[in-house]
């Protein structure tokens, strides 16, 4: 039996981690922690494995029975909570992004190594079956040489929690790039098999909600975190960039909000033998350059959060590194940081 604490009882815990943990045998959730007690209490009522609710995560860290913690807090708290947990001798699964910048992410990796503890990052798409298969096919040579990848993560006027922590750079580290782009760019680096960065060029825009009170939308996810009257919006709602790696070039466009009434969420992998379009969270279509036929492979897509959390708990037992170990995710965080640096400088920069 592995005893854990879940720190942060917000949206991602409810849609992903608590449902997964309910299905995993041999795990004991001794604590659910949130600064807002009512959120932790609501989680306990919904998920019967939860034994205790607390508001101070250090209470769980002081408990010798707790072996591992899930850090599911807003971005700005990832660093402090994870570092405290590692120093307290706990294994950690920390949600994406690692933290708000690359330098702090490297510190977290170094602390995990120093303490001899597992530190996994919640880049859950590495356990999405389509992503796994595309990586396998790339390794088998079905794409041939993947020379370019294009990603689109664009939605129509979908800024989350306008004025709240999502749109306050000091708390989130950025906007659509660090929120949605982290998943798309991590998928790309993973499928390419550990591509290393060379140069990046990026433009970032805060375009559609500079005047928050005048911003029009049909719906707003994370609306419970919004503060249009008194809050801040200083992050990117549109992002565009070009990346050179040692394996392929990458271009992308991302938008929380655009004045085009389309949701365009896909990644195109372009190889000299074949290519694929992966529709985000769905299946991919493959085009075979030899037969000139396009087809979608027949496969199931299991719950990626269940697979990810199971792998983390197994790593806690064995100490073995899995695909989400922080050491394998640092290049993604470095990429995000470098893209923002390019946007700030308004010029291409070396990674």
C-alpha positions, 0 to 999 in steps of 0.5 A: 500500500502506497500512502499519498497526499494530494495537494490542490483540489481544483479542476485538474484533480477532479477531471483527471487525478482523483478519478484515476486514483479511485481505480488504482489498487494499493493506494491510500489517499491519507490527505486532500489539501487545498487552501480553500477548505470547501474544495478539499471537503467537496473532494472527500465527499465525491471520492471515498478513498480520501481520509482527511482534509487539510489546508496546510500541505506541510501537515501532510509533509510532516507525516512519515506515513506519506510516501508521495504527493501529487502537486496539483496547485496553480503554476506559481506554487509548483516550485515551492510545494514540490521543493518542500516535498522533496526536502521532506523525503517525499516522491512527487508527481507535479502537474505541468508546466514544471514551474513558471520558468526553466531555471526553477525547473532545473533546481527542482530536477537537481533537488530530486536527484539530491534527495534520491526521489522520483519527480514526475511531471504531468505531461499526460499525453506521453501516455496517450495511445496515439502519441505512443504509436506515432513515436513507435512508428517514427522509431520503426522508420514508417515516417522515414525522415521527419523533416518538419512538424506543424502544430495548431492549438487554436480556439475562438475567444476561449481565454480562461478565467480572465483577470485571474491566475491564468492571465496573471503572468506572475502566477502562471508564467505565461498564457496560451503557450505555457497552458496549451502549448506545453502539451503540443510541444512536449508531444512533438519533442517526445515523438521526435525522440529527444530532439535537442533545441538549436534556435527559436523565433517567436511572436506573442500577442495580448490582442483580444482582451486588452480591455477586459471589461469590453471583451466578448465571449460565448463562454469562459472556462475556469470562470470561477477564477476570473476577476474582470473588475480588478484583475490582470491580463498580461499574458499571451492569448496568441502565439506563433513561432518557428523552432530548429532542432537537431532532428526537424524544424517545427512551426506552430500557431496557438490561440486561446482567443482568435476571431475565427470561429474554429477550434483547430487542435492538431499536429502534422508530422511530415516525413519523406516516407509518410506523414500523419495528422494527429487530432488532439486527444483523438486518433491520427491519420497516416498517409503512406507515400508508397501506396498513396493511401491515407488510413486511420489505424484501428486502436483503443485509447485508454485513460492516459491519466490512469496510465500516467498515475499508475506509472508514477506509483510504480516508480515510487516502488521501484525507483525506476525512471519513467517517460515523465521523469523531470529529466526527460521533460526539461527540454520542453520547459527550456523550449517554452522559456526560450520562445518567451525570450525570443518574443520579448527580444523580438528576434531569433535566439539560440537555445 
